[in-house]
C-alpha cells in the first residue's frame, strides 16, 4: 500500500503557462522524489505598463511518501 502526499506550489515564467508549470516541477524535483502527477489549479498573468510581465500557475503536486 502506498501513501500519496500533495503540496501546492506556484511556478512563474515570462514565457507562458507551460513554462511556469515546468518551472514549479523542476524546482520541486530538486528536493522531492517519487513525483506522481501535477494538477494545475489556477493561472494568472501579471501585467506591467500594459504588457504581460509574467505568467504564474498554482499547482498541486502529488508524490509517494517513502517508508523507512
C-alpha positions in Angstrom: 0.0 0.0 0.0 1.3 3.5 -0.8 0.5 6.9 0.6 0.4 9.9 -1.7 1.1 13.4 -0.3 0.2 16.7 -2.1 1.7 20.1 -1.8 0.8 23.4 -3.5 3.4 25.4 -5.4 3.5 28.5 -7.6 5.6 28.5 -10.8 6.3 31.5 -12.8 7.8 32.4 -16.2 7.9 35.3 -18.7 7.4 32.7 -21.5 4.0 31.2 -20.8 1.8 29.0 -18.7 3.5 25.8 -19.8 6.9 27.1 -18.8 5.5 28.2 -15.5 4.3 24.7 -14.7 7.7 23.3 -15.8 9.4 25.8 -13.5 7.5 24.6 -10.5 8.1 20.9 -11.3 11.8 21.5 -12.0 12.3 23.2 -8.7 10.3 20.6 -6.8 12.4 17.8 -8.3 15.5 19.2 -6.5 14.1 18.2 -3.1 11.2 15.8 -3.8 11.4 12.3 -5.1 8.7 10.0 -6.5 6.6 12.7 -8.1 3.4 11.0 -9.4 1.5 13.9 -11.0 0.5 17.5 -11.1 -2.8 19.3 -11.2 -2.9 22.9 -12.4 -5.3 24.7 -10.1 -5.1 28.3 -11.2 -3.4 30.5 -13.8 -2.7 34.2 -13.6 -0.9 36.9 -15.6 1.0 39.8 -14.1 0.8 42.9 -16.2 3.1 45.9 -16.0 2.9 49.0 -18.3 0.2 47.4 -20.4 2.5 44.4 -21.2 2.5 40.9 -19.9 5.3 40.6 -17.4 4.9 37.1 -16.0 2.7 34.0 -16.2 2.0 32.2 -13.0 0.5 28.8 -12.3 -0.6 27.4 -8.9 -0.2 23.7 -9.0 -0.9 20.8 -6.7 2.0 18.3 -6.9 1.5 14.7 -5.8 4.2 12.3 -4.7 4.6 9.0 -3.0 5.7 9.0 0.7 8.8 6.9 1.2 8.8 4.4 4.0 11.9 3.6 6.1 
